[in-house]
């Protein structure tokens, strides 16, 4: 998952997301099922995020944003 970014709009590059978005389905035994649903990128001015959701959770649950590196370490990727 990547998005196009460029300073003048004419050039684009693949940018790694800063955050990965997960939906957490909480199970009764205190363990949750983490489902990757999208990613987020910081704005250049550092005052916000752009969120791209590939899936929209319709059954509720929690949405969590984790730093891209942390998400890979936790998932063993």
N, CA, C and O atoms as a Maestro MAE file, in Angstrom:
{
 s_m_m2io_version
 :::
 2.0.0
}

f_m_ct {
 s_m_title
 :::
 protein
 m_atom[308] {
  # First column is atom index #
  i_m_mmod_type
  r_m_x_coord
  r_m_y_coord
  r_m_z_coord
  i_m_residue_number
  s_m_chain_name
  s_m_pdb_residue_name
  s_m_pdb_atom_name
  i_m_atomic_number
  :::
  1 25 0.840 -1.156 0.000 1 A "UNK " " N  " 7
  2 3 0.000 0.000 0.000 1 A "UNK " " CA " 6
  3 2 0.889 1.223 0.000 1 A "UNK " " C  " 6
  4 15 1.747 1.367 0.871 1 A "UNK " " O  " 8
  5 25 0.700 2.092 -0.951 2 A "UNK " " N  " 7
  6 3 1.493 3.300 -1.042 2 A "UNK " " CA " 6
  7 2 0.645 4.383 -1.678 2 A "UNK " " C  " 6
  8 15 -0.375 4.104 -2.307 2 A "UNK " " O  " 8
  9 25 1.069 5.593 -1.512 3 A "UNK " " N  " 7
  10 3 0.351 6.676 -2.150 3 A "UNK " " CA " 6
  11 2 1.336 7.511 -2.937 3 A "UNK " " C  " 6
  12 15 2.540 7.480 -2.683 3 A "UNK " " O  " 8
  13 25 0.828 8.240 -3.872 4 A "UNK " " N  " 7
  14 3 1.682 9.106 -4.671 4 A "UNK " " CA " 6
  15 2 1.902 10.410 -3.934 4 A "UNK " " C  " 6
  16 15 0.972 10.969 -3.353 4 A "UNK " " O  " 8
  17 25 3.115 10.885 -3.958 5 A "UNK " " N  " 7
  18 3 3.394 12.191 -3.374 5 A "UNK " " CA " 6
  19 2 4.471 12.864 -4.205 5 A "UNK " " C  " 6
  20 15 5.328 12.197 -4.784 5 A "UNK " " O  " 8
  21 25 4.425 14.141 -4.258 6 A "UNK " " N  " 7
  22 3 5.423 14.898 -4.985 6 A "UNK " " CA " 6
  23 2 5.295 16.361 -4.647 6 A "UNK " " C  " 6
  24 15 4.213 16.827 -4.291 6 A "UNK " " O  " 8
  25 25 6.394 17.096 -4.754 7 A "UNK " " N  " 7
  26 3 6.376 18.490 -4.351 7 A "UNK " " CA " 6
  27 2 5.655 19.373 -5.367 7 A "UNK " " C  " 6
  28 15 5.024 20.358 -4.985 7 A "UNK " " O  " 8
  29 25 5.739 19.033 -6.663 8 A "UNK " " N  " 7
  30 3 5.126 19.897 -7.663 8 A "UNK " " CA " 6
  31 2 3.971 19.232 -8.402 8 A "UNK " " C  " 6
  32 15 3.395 19.839 -9.305 8 A "UNK " " O  " 8
  33 25 3.628 18.031 -8.049 9 A "UNK " " N  " 7
  34 3 2.528 17.349 -8.707 9 A "UNK " " CA " 6
  35 2 2.924 16.639 -9.984 9 A "UNK " " C  " 6
  36 15 2.213 15.738 -10.430 9 A "UNK " " O  " 8
  37 25 4.055 17.025 -10.593 10 A "UNK " " N  " 7
  38 3 4.510 16.378 -11.820 10 A "UNK " " CA " 6
  39 2 5.287 15.110 -11.532 10 A "UNK " " C  " 6
  40 15 5.230 14.158 -12.309 10 A "UNK " " O  " 8
  41 25 6.008 15.086 -10.430 11 A "UNK " " N  " 7
  42 3 6.776 13.910 -10.062 11 A "UNK " " CA " 6
  43 2 6.028 13.180 -8.963 11 A "UNK " " C  " 6
  44 15 5.477 13.801 -8.054 11 A "UNK " " O  " 8
  45 25 6.012 11.877 -9.049 12 A "UNK " " N  " 7
  46 3 5.391 11.116 -7.973 12 A "UNK " " CA " 6
  47 2 6.326 9.988 -7.573 12 A "UNK " " C  " 6
  48 15 7.108 9.497 -8.388 12 A "UNK " " O  " 8
  49 25 6.242 9.581 -6.314 13 A "UNK " " N  " 7
  50 3 7.062 8.491 -5.822 13 A "UNK " " CA " 6
  51 2 6.206 7.665 -4.887 13 A "UNK " " C  " 6
  52 15 5.174 8.130 -4.405 13 A "UNK " " O  " 8
  53 25 6.628 6.457 -4.633 14 A "UNK " " N  " 7
  54 3 5.926 5.604 -3.700 14 A "UNK " " CA " 6
  55 2 6.423 5.924 -2.301 14 A "UNK " " C  " 6
  56 15 7.623 5.839 -2.041 14 A "UNK " " O  " 8
  57 25 5.545 6.283 -1.413 15 A "UNK " " N  " 7
  58 3 5.929 6.633 -0.042 15 A "UNK " " CA " 6
  59 2 5.406 5.566 0.911 15 A "UNK " " C  " 6
  60 15 4.247 5.158 0.833 15 A "UNK " " O  " 8
  61 25 6.273 5.125 1.803 16 A "UNK " " N  " 7
  62 3 5.848 4.180 2.835 16 A "UNK " " CA " 6
  63 2 4.945 4.914 3.816 16 A "UNK " " C  " 6
  64 15 5.228 6.058 4.170 16 A "UNK " " O  " 8
  65 25 3.872 4.283 4.258 17 A "UNK " " N  " 7
  66 3 3.017 4.950 5.245 17 A "UNK " " CA " 6
  67 2 3.715 5.017 6.603 17 A "UNK " " C  " 6
  68 15 4.497 4.134 6.954 17 A "UNK " " O  " 8
  69 25 3.426 6.067 7.355 18 A "UNK " " N  " 7
  70 3 3.964 6.180 8.705 18 A "UNK " " CA " 6
  71 2 3.194 5.299 9.681 18 A "UNK " " C  " 6
  72 15 3.750 4.825 10.671 18 A "UNK " " O  " 8
  73 25 1.916 5.083 9.396 19 A "UNK " " N  " 7
  74 3 1.055 4.303 10.278 19 A "UNK " " CA " 6
  75 2 0.280 3.255 9.487 19 A "UNK " " C  " 6
  76 15 -0.039 3.458 8.316 19 A "UNK " " O  " 8
  77 25 -0.016 2.148 10.133 20 A "UNK " " N  " 7
  78 3 -0.891 1.116 9.574 20 A "UNK " " CA " 6
  79 2 -2.176 1.140 10.402 20 A "UNK " " C  " 6
  80 15 -2.127 1.220 11.629 20 A "UNK " " O  " 8
  81 25 -3.315 1.071 9.733 21 A "UNK " " N  " 7
  82 3 -4.613 1.085 10.410 21 A "UNK " " CA " 6
  83 2 -5.127 -0.346 10.553 21 A "UNK " " C  " 6
  84 15 -5.131 -1.121 9.596 21 A "UNK " " O  " 8
  85 25 -5.555 -0.676 11.759 22 A "UNK " " N  " 7
  86 3 -6.112 -1.992 12.056 22 A "UNK " " CA " 6
  87 2 -7.478 -1.841 12.700 22 A "UNK " " C  " 6
  88 15 -7.716 -0.894 13.449 22 A "UNK " " O  " 8
  89 25 -8.370 -2.767 12.411 23 A "UNK " " N  " 7
  90 3 -9.612 -2.903 13.155 23 A "UNK " " CA " 6
  91 2 -9.390 -4.026 14.154 23 A "UNK " " C  " 6
  92 15 -8.890 -5.092 13.794 23 A "UNK " " O  " 8
  93 25 -9.759 -3.793 15.399 24 A "UNK " " N  " 7
  94 3 -9.580 -4.796 16.440 24 A "UNK " " CA " 6
  95 2 -10.934 -5.371 16.802 24 A "UNK " " C  " 6
  96 15 -11.811 -4.655 17.286 24 A "UNK " " O  " 8
  97 25 -11.104 -6.671 16.567 25 A "UNK " " N  " 7
  98 3 -12.297 -7.390 17.020 25 A "UNK " " CA " 6
  99 2 -11.946 -8.008 18.363 25 A "UNK " " C  " 6
  100 15 -11.129 -8.925 18.436 25 A "UNK " " O  " 8
  101 25 -12.560 -7.508 19.419 26 A "UNK " " N  " 7
  102 3 -12.253 -7.999 20.758 26 A "UNK " " CA " 6
  103 2 -12.961 -9.326 21.001 26 A "UNK " " C  " 6
  104 15 -14.169 -9.447 20.797 26 A "UNK " " O  " 8
  105 25 -12.206 -10.301 21.431 27 A "UNK " " N  " 7
  106 3 -12.757 -11.622 21.747 27 A "UNK " " CA " 6
  107 2 -13.016 -11.713 23.242 27 A "UNK " " C  " 6
  108 15 -12.499 -10.903 24.011 27 A "UNK " " O  " 8
  109 25 -13.796 -12.669 23.652 28 A "UNK " " N  " 7
  110 3 -14.178 -12.791 25.059 28 A "UNK " " CA " 6
  111 2 -13.009 -13.173 25.963 28 A "UNK " " C  " 6
  112 15 -13.055 -12.899 27.162 28 A "UNK " " O  " 8
  113 25 -11.974 -13.791 25.427 29 A "UNK " " N  " 7
  114 3 -10.843 -14.227 26.254 29 A "UNK " " CA " 6
  115 2 -9.745 -13.167 26.350 29 A "UNK " " C  " 6
  116 15 -8.584 -13.507 26.580 29 A "UNK " " O  " 8
  117 25 -10.090 -11.896 26.179 30 A "UNK " " N  " 7
  118 3 -9.157 -10.769 26.262 30 A "UNK " " CA " 6
  119 2 -8.172 -10.703 25.107 30 A "UNK " " C  " 6
  120 15 -7.265 -9.871 25.131 30 A "UNK " " O  " 8
  121 25 -8.317 -11.538 24.113 31 A "UNK " " N  " 7
  122 3 -7.468 -11.462 22.934 31 A "UNK " " CA " 6
  123 2 -8.295 -10.893 21.795 31 A "UNK " " C  " 6
  124 15 -9.473 -11.213 21.636 31 A "UNK " " O  " 8
  125 25 -7.660 -10.053 21.018 32 A "UNK " " N  " 7
  126 3 -8.341 -9.453 19.888 32 A "UNK " " CA " 6
  127 2 -7.753 -9.941 18.581 32 A "UNK " " C  " 6
  128 15 -6.601 -10.370 18.518 32 A "UNK " " O  " 8
  129 25 -8.569 -9.869 17.534 33 A "UNK " " N  " 7
  130 3 -8.124 -10.221 16.195 33 A "UNK " " CA " 6
  131 2 -7.836 -8.919 15.461 33 A "UNK " " C  " 6
  132 15 -8.731 -8.093 15.281 33 A "UNK " " O  " 8
  133 25 -6.575 -8.732 15.033 34 A "UNK " " N  " 7
  134 3 -6.152 -7.513 14.347 34 A "UNK " " CA " 6
  135 2 -6.281 -7.717 12.836 34 A "UNK " " C  " 6
  136 15 -5.666 -8.618 12.265 34 A "UNK " " O  " 8
  137 25 -7.079 -6.878 12.207 35 A "UNK " " N  " 7
  138 3 -7.295 -6.947 10.756 35 A "UNK " " CA " 6
  139 2 -6.785 -5.639 10.144 35 A "UNK " " C  " 6
  140 15 -7.275 -4.559 10.474 35 A "UNK " " O  " 8
  141 25 -5.801 -5.746 9.255 36 A "UNK " " N  " 7
  142 3 -5.271 -4.538 8.590 36 A "UNK " " CA " 6
  143 2 -6.327 -4.002 7.638 36 A "UNK " " C  " 6
  144 15 -6.836 -4.731 6.786 36 A "UNK " " O  " 8
  145 25 -6.652 -2.721 7.788 37 A "UNK " " N  " 7
  146 3 -7.698 -2.135 6.959 37 A "UNK " " CA " 6
  147 2 -7.227 -0.912 6.180 37 A "UNK " " C  " 6
  148 15 -7.981 -0.379 5.365 37 A "UNK " " O  " 8
  149 25 -5.994 -0.454 6.412 38 A "UNK " " N  " 7
  150 3 -5.534 0.721 5.680 38 A "UNK " " CA " 6
  151 2 -4.211 1.238 6.197 38 A "UNK " " C  " 6
  152 15 -3.463 0.528 6.870 38 A "UNK " " O  " 8
  153 25 -3.932 2.507 5.865 39 A "UNK " " N  " 7
  154 3 -2.669 3.138 6.254 39 A "UNK " " CA " 6
  155 2 -2.875 4.643 6.364 39 A "UNK " " C  " 6
  156 15 -3.877 5.190 5.902 39 A "UNK " " O  " 8
  157 25 -1.895 5.301 6.992 40 A "UNK " " N  " 7
  158 3 -1.961 6.757 7.147 40 A "UNK " " CA " 6
  159 2 -0.584 7.372 6.926 40 A "UNK " " C  " 6
  160 15 0.446 6.770 7.231 40 A "UNK " " O  " 8
  161 25 -0.596 8.583 6.389 41 A "UNK " " N  " 7
  162 3 0.617 9.340 6.111 41 A "UNK " " CA " 6
  163 2 0.512 10.695 6.797 41 A "UNK " " C  " 6
  164 15 -0.555 11.307 6.821 41 A "UNK " " O  " 8
  165 25 1.631 11.160 7.357 42 A "UNK " " N  " 7
  166 3 1.654 12.485 7.979 42 A "UNK " " CA " 6
  167 2 1.674 13.559 6.904 42 A "UNK " " C  " 6
  168 15 2.272 13.379 5.844 42 A "UNK " " O  " 8
  169 25 1.015 14.677 7.185 43 A "UNK " " N  " 7
  170 3 1.065 15.826 6.295 43 A "UNK " " CA " 6
  171 2 2.449 16.444 6.372 43 A "UNK " " C  " 6
  172 15 3.135 16.321 7.386 43 A "UNK " " O  " 8
  173 25 2.856 17.104 5.308 44 A "UNK " " N  " 7
  174 3 4.190 17.707 5.263 44 A "UNK " " CA " 6
  175 2 4.392 18.744 6.360 44 A "UNK " " C  " 6
  176 15 5.510 18.923 6.844 44 A "UNK " " O  " 8
  177 25 3.317 19.432 6.758 45 A "UNK " " N  " 7
  178 3 3.456 20.443 7.805 45 A "UNK " " CA " 6
  179 2 3.413 19.845 9.210 45 A "UNK " " C  " 6
  180 15 3.549 20.573 10.193 45 A "UNK " " O  " 8
  181 25 3.224 18.517 9.319 46 A "UNK " " N  " 7
  182 3 3.225 17.847 10.608 46 A "UNK " " CA " 6
  183 2 1.981 18.091 11.449 46 A "UNK " " C  " 6
  184 15 1.977 17.776 12.639 46 A "UNK " " O  " 8
  185 25 0.925 18.644 10.858 47 A "UNK " " N  " 7
  186 3 -0.267 19.009 11.622 47 A "UNK " " CA " 6
  187 2 -1.465 18.111 11.360 47 A "UNK " " C  " 6
  188 15 -2.591 18.458 11.715 47 A "UNK " " O  " 8
  189 25 -1.234 16.969 10.745 48 A "UNK " " N  " 7
  190 3 -2.366 16.085 10.484 48 A "UNK " " CA " 6
  191 2 -1.933 14.817 9.776 48 A "UNK " " C  " 6
  192 15 -0.753 14.601 9.500 48 A "UNK " " O  " 8
  193 25 -2.918 13.989 9.491 49 A "UNK " " N  " 7
  194 3 -2.705 12.716 8.805 49 A "UNK " " CA " 6
  195 2 -3.699 12.569 7.671 49 A "UNK " " C  " 6
  196 15 -4.817 13.080 7.739 49 A "UNK " " O  " 8
  197 25 -3.287 11.872 6.635 50 A "UNK " " N  " 7
  198 3 -4.203 11.429 5.588 50 A "UNK " " CA " 6
  199 2 -4.399 9.935 5.791 50 A "UNK " " C  " 6
  200 15 -3.432 9.177 5.848 50 A "UNK " " O  " 8
  201 25 -5.647 9.519 5.899 51 A "UNK " " N  " 7
  202 3 -5.982 8.122 6.166 51 A "UNK " " CA " 6
  203 2 -6.613 7.512 4.929 51 A "UNK " " C  " 6
  204 15 -7.580 8.045 4.384 51 A "UNK " " O  " 8
  205 25 -6.057 6.386 4.487 52 A "UNK " " N  " 7
  206 3 -6.615 5.644 3.361 52 A "UNK " " CA " 6
  207 2 -7.101 4.306 3.892 52 A "UNK " " C  " 6
  208 15 -6.307 3.484 4.350 52 A "UNK " " O  " 8
  209 25 -8.414 4.090 3.829 53 A "UNK " " N  " 7
  210 3 -8.981 2.822 4.277 53 A "UNK " " CA " 6
  211 2 -9.279 1.962 3.066 53 A "UNK " " C  " 6
  212 15 -9.965 2.398 2.142 53 A "UNK " " O  " 8
  213 25 -8.764 0.741 3.066 54 A "UNK " " N  " 7
  214 3 -9.040 -0.208 1.998 54 A "UNK " " CA " 6
  215 2 -10.285 -1.022 2.307 54 A "UNK " " C  " 6
  216 15 -10.938 -1.547 1.405 54 A "UNK " " O  " 8
  217 25 -10.606 -1.120 3.584 55 A "UNK " " N  " 7
  218 3 -11.807 -1.814 4.039 55 A "UNK " " CA " 6
  219 2 -12.487 -0.937 5.067 55 A "UNK " " C  " 6
  220 15 -11.815 -0.279 5.861 55 A "UNK " " O  " 8
  221 25 -13.799 -0.916 5.066 56 A "UNK " " N  " 7
  222 3 -14.553 -0.148 6.037 56 A "UNK " " CA " 6
  223 2 -15.247 -1.117 6.976 56 A "UNK " " C  " 6
  224 15 -16.133 -1.857 6.548 56 A "UNK " " O  " 8
  225 25 -14.862 -1.130 8.258 57 A "UNK " " N  " 7
  226 3 -15.481 -2.062 9.195 57 A "UNK " " CA " 6
  227 2 -16.947 -1.691 9.421 57 A "UNK " " C  " 6
  228 15 -17.256 -0.562 9.801 57 A "UNK " " O  " 8
  229 25 -17.829 -2.632 9.188 58 A "UNK " " N  " 7
  230 3 -19.258 -2.359 9.363 58 A "UNK " " CA " 6
  231 2 -19.801 -2.954 10.653 58 A "UNK " " C  " 6
  232 15 -20.930 -2.664 11.048 58 A "UNK " " O  " 8
  233 25 -19.003 -3.783 11.306 59 A "UNK " " N  " 7
  234 3 -19.486 -4.435 12.518 59 A "UNK " " CA " 6
  235 2 -18.906 -3.809 13.784 59 A "UNK " " C  " 6
  236 15 -18.864 -4.444 14.838 59 A "UNK " " O  " 8
  237 25 -18.464 -2.569 13.671 60 A "UNK " " N  " 7
  238 3 -17.934 -1.882 14.845 60 A "UNK " " CA " 6
  239 2 -16.512 -2.270 15.148 60 A "UNK " " C  " 6
  240 15 -15.722 -2.538 14.242 60 A "UNK " " O  " 8
  241 25 -16.188 -2.301 16.412 61 A "UNK " " N  " 7
  242 3 -14.818 -2.586 16.820 61 A "UNK " " CA " 6
  243 2 -14.023 -1.307 16.930 61 A "UNK " " C  " 6
  244 15 -14.545 -0.211 16.728 61 A "UNK " " O  " 8
  245 25 -12.788 -1.459 17.246 62 A "UNK " " N  " 7
  246 3 -11.872 -0.355 17.450 62 A "UNK " " CA " 6
  247 2 -10.966 -0.222 16.240 62 A "UNK " " C  " 6
  248 15 -10.578 -1.229 15.648 62 A "UNK " " O  " 8
  249 25 -10.619 1.008 15.860 63 A "UNK " " N  " 7
  250 3 -9.610 1.238 14.830 63 A "UNK " " CA " 6
  251 2 -8.378 1.791 15.526 63 A "UNK " " C  " 6
  252 15 -8.464 2.759 16.282 63 A "UNK " " O  " 8
  253 25 -7.230 1.171 15.267 64 A "UNK " " N  " 7
  254 3 -5.975 1.542 15.897 64 A "UNK " " CA " 6
  255 2 -4.969 1.888 14.801 64 A "UNK " " C  " 6
  256 15 -4.867 1.183 13.797 64 A "UNK " " O  " 8
  257 25 -4.229 2.979 15.002 65 A "UNK " " N  " 7
  258 3 -3.124 3.344 14.116 65 A "UNK " " CA " 6
  259 2 -1.823 3.038 14.844 65 A "UNK " " C  " 6
  260 15 -1.609 3.496 15.966 65 A "UNK " " O  " 8
  261 25 -0.959 2.264 14.204 66 A "UNK " " N  " 7
  262 3 0.347 1.907 14.775 66 A "UNK " " CA " 6
  263 2 1.429 2.361 13.815 66 A "UNK " " C  " 6
  264 15 1.250 2.302 12.599 66 A "UNK " " O  " 8
  265 25 2.560 2.818 14.360 67 A "UNK " " N  " 7
  266 3 3.694 3.173 13.507 67 A "UNK " " CA " 6
  267 2 4.034 1.989 12.624 67 A "UNK " " C  " 6
  268 15 3.980 0.841 13.068 67 A "UNK " " O  " 8
  269 25 4.379 2.259 11.391 68 A "UNK " " N  " 7
  270 3 4.637 1.211 10.402 68 A "UNK " " CA " 6
  271 2 5.656 0.205 10.901 68 A "UNK " " C  " 6
  272 15 5.429 -0.996 10.757 68 A "UNK " " O  " 8
  273 25 6.768 0.634 11.480 69 A "UNK " " N  " 7
  274 3 7.797 -0.275 11.988 69 A "UNK " " CA " 6
  275 2 7.290 -1.130 13.136 69 A "UNK " " C  " 6
  276 15 7.596 -2.321 13.196 69 A "UNK " " O  " 8
  277 25 6.515 -0.542 14.057 70 A "UNK " " N  " 7
  278 3 5.959 -1.293 15.186 70 A "UNK " " CA " 6
  279 2 4.999 -2.362 14.694 70 A "UNK " " C  " 6
  280 15 4.990 -3.481 15.208 70 A "UNK " " O  " 8
  281 25 4.203 -2.023 13.714 71 A "UNK " " N  " 7
  282 3 3.225 -2.996 13.205 71 A "UNK " " CA " 6
  283 2 3.942 -4.207 12.615 71 A "UNK " " C  " 6
  284 15 3.514 -5.343 12.825 71 A "UNK " " O  " 8
  285 25 5.030 -3.973 11.879 72 A "UNK " " N  " 7
  286 3 5.776 -5.096 11.288 72 A "UNK " " CA " 6
  287 2 6.430 -5.950 12.355 72 A "UNK " " C  " 6
  288 15 6.432 -7.176 12.246 72 A "UNK " " O  " 8
  289 25 6.990 -5.326 13.391 73 A "UNK " " N  " 7
  290 3 7.648 -6.084 14.453 73 A "UNK " " CA " 6
  291 2 6.652 -6.960 15.200 73 A "UNK " " C  " 6
  292 15 6.949 -8.116 15.499 73 A "UNK " " O  " 8
  293 25 5.467 -6.419 15.506 74 A "UNK " " N  " 7
  294 3 4.480 -7.168 16.265 74 A "UNK " " CA " 6
  295 2 3.890 -8.328 15.462 74 A "UNK " " C  " 6
  296 15 3.568 -9.378 16.017 74 A "UNK " " O  " 8
  297 25 3.754 -8.127 14.159 75 A "UNK " " N  " 7
  298 3 3.129 -9.154 13.322 75 A "UNK " " CA " 6
  299 2 4.136 -10.163 12.800 75 A "UNK " " C  " 6
  300 15 3.764 -11.122 12.123 75 A "UNK " " O  " 8
  301 25 5.426 -9.952 13.112 76 A "UNK " " N  " 7
  302 3 6.455 -10.883 12.684 76 A "UNK " " CA " 6
  303 2 6.838 -10.737 11.231 76 A "UNK " " C  " 6
  304 15 7.472 -11.628 10.665 76 A "UNK " " O  " 8
  305 25 6.463 -9.620 10.613 77 A "UNK " " N  " 7
  306 3 6.791 -9.414 9.198 77 A "UNK " " CA " 6
  307 2 8.150 -8.777 9.039 77 A "UNK " " C  " 6
  308 15 8.588 -8.530 7.916 77 A "UNK " " O  " 8
  :::
 }
 m_bond[307] {
  # First column is bond index #
  i_m_from
  i_m_to
  i_m_order
  :::
  1 1 2 1
  2 2 3 1
  3 3 4 2
  4 3 5 1
  5 5 6 1
  6 6 7 1
  7 7 8 2
  8 7 9 1
  9 9 10 1
  10 10 11 1
  11 11 12 2
  12 11 13 1
  13 13 14 1
  14 14 15 1
  15 15 16 2
  16 15 17 1
  17 17 18 1
  18 18 19 1
  19 19 20 2
  20 19 21 1
  21 21 22 1
  22 22 23 1
  23 23 24 2
  24 23 25 1
  25 25 26 1
  26 26 27 1
  27 27 28 2
  28 27 29 1
  29 29 30 1
  30 30 31 1
  31 31 32 2
  32 31 33 1
  33 33 34 1
  34 34 35 1
  35 35 36 2
  36 35 37 1
  37 37 38 1
  38 38 39 1
  39 39 40 2
  40 39 41 1
  41 41 42 1
  42 42 43 1
  43 43 44 2
  44 43 45 1
  45 45 46 1
  46 46 47 1
  47 47 48 2
  48 47 49 1
  49 49 50 1
  50 50 51 1
  51 51 52 2
  52 51 53 1
  53 53 54 1
  54 54 55 1
  55 55 56 2
  56 55 57 1
  57 57 58 1
  58 58 59 1
  59 59 60 2
  60 59 61 1
  61 61 62 1
  62 62 63 1
  63 63 64 2
  64 63 65 1
  65 65 66 1
  66 66 67 1
  67 67 68 2
  68 67 69 1
  69 69 70 1
  70 70 71 1
  71 71 72 2
  72 71 73 1
  73 73 74 1
  74 74 75 1
  75 75 76 2
  76 75 77 1
  77 77 78 1
  78 78 79 1
  79 79 80 2
  80 79 81 1
  81 81 82 1
  82 82 83 1
  83 83 84 2
  84 83 85 1
  85 85 86 1
  86 86 87 1
  87 87 88 2
  88 87 89 1
  89 89 90 1
  90 90 91 1
  91 91 92 2
  92 91 93 1
  93 93 94 1
  94 94 95 1
  95 95 96 2
  96 95 97 1
  97 97 98 1
  98 98 99 1
  99 99 100 2
  100 99 101 1
  101 101 102 1
  102 102 103 1
  103 103 104 2
  104 103 105 1
  105 105 106 1
  106 106 107 1
  107 107 108 2
  108 107 109 1
  109 109 110 1
  110 110 111 1
  111 111 112 2
  112 111 113 1
  113 113 114 1
  114 114 115 1
  115 115 116 2
  116 115 117 1
  117 117 118 1
  118 118 119 1
  119 119 120 2
  120 119 121 1
  121 121 122 1
  122 122 123 1
  123 123 124 2
  124 123 125 1
  125 125 126 1
  126 126 127 1
  127 127 128 2
  128 127 129 1
  129 129 130 1
  130 130 131 1
  131 131 132 2
  132 131 133 1
  133 133 134 1
  134 134 135 1
  135 135 136 2
  136 135 137 1
  137 137 138 1
  138 138 139 1
  139 139 140 2
  140 139 141 1
  141 141 142 1
  142 142 143 1
  143 143 144 2
  144 143 145 1
  145 145 146 1
  146 146 147 1
  147 147 148 2
  148 147 149 1
  149 149 150 1
  150 150 151 1
  151 151 152 2
  152 151 153 1
  153 153 154 1
  154 154 155 1
  155 155 156 2
  156 155 157 1
  157 157 158 1
  158 158 159 1
  159 159 160 2
  160 159 161 1
  161 161 162 1
  162 162 163 1
  163 163 164 2
  164 163 165 1
  165 165 166 1
  166 166 167 1
  167 167 168 2
  168 167 169 1
  169 169 170 1
  170 170 171 1
  171 171 172 2
  172 171 173 1
  173 173 174 1
  174 174 175 1
  175 175 176 2
  176 175 177 1
  177 177 178 1
  178 178 179 1
  179 179 180 2
  180 179 181 1
  181 181 182 1
  182 182 183 1
  183 183 184 2
  184 183 185 1
  185 185 186 1
  186 186 187 1
  187 187 188 2
  188 187 189 1
  189 189 190 1
  190 190 191 1
  191 191 192 2
  192 191 193 1
  193 193 194 1
  194 194 195 1
  195 195 196 2
  196 195 197 1
  197 197 198 1
  198 198 199 1
  199 199 200 2
  200 199 201 1
  201 201 202 1
  202 202 203 1
  203 203 204 2
  204 203 205 1
  205 205 206 1
  206 206 207 1
  207 207 208 2
  208 207 209 1
  209 209 210 1
  210 210 211 1
  211 211 212 2
  212 211 213 1
  213 213 214 1
  214 214 215 1
  215 215 216 2
  216 215 217 1
  217 217 218 1
  218 218 219 1
  219 219 220 2
  220 219 221 1
  221 221 222 1
  222 222 223 1
  223 223 224 2
  224 223 225 1
  225 225 226 1
  226 226 227 1
  227 227 228 2
  228 227 229 1
  229 229 230 1
  230 230 231 1
  231 231 232 2
  232 231 233 1
  233 233 234 1
  234 234 235 1
  235 235 236 2
  236 235 237 1
  237 237 238 1
  238 238 239 1
  239 239 240 2
  240 239 241 1
  241 241 242 1
  242 242 243 1
  243 243 244 2
  244 243 245 1
  245 245 246 1
  246 246 247 1
  247 247 248 2
  248 247 249 1
  249 249 250 1
  250 250 251 1
  251 251 252 2
  252 251 253 1
  253 253 254 1
  254 254 255 1
  255 255 256 2
  256 255 257 1
  257 257 258 1
  258 258 259 1
  259 259 260 2
  260 259 261 1
  261 261 262 1
  262 262 263 1
  263 263 264 2
  264 263 265 1
  265 265 266 1
  266 266 267 1
  267 267 268 2
  268 267 269 1
  269 269 270 1
  270 270 271 1
  271 271 272 2
  272 271 273 1
  273 273 274 1
  274 274 275 1
  275 275 276 2
  276 275 277 1
  277 277 278 1
  278 278 279 1
  279 279 280 2
  280 279 281 1
  281 281 282 1
  282 282 283 1
  283 283 284 2
  284 283 285 1
  285 285 286 1
  286 286 287 1
  287 287 288 2
  288 287 289 1
  289 289 290 1
  290 290 291 1
  291 291 292 2
  292 291 293 1
  293 293 294 1
  294 294 295 1
  295 295 296 2
  296 295 297 1
  297 297 298 1
  298 298 299 1
  299 299 300 2
  300 299 301 1
  301 301 302 1
  302 302 303 1
  303 303 304 2
  304 303 305 1
  305 305 306 1
  306 306 307 1
  307 307 308 2
  :::
 }
}
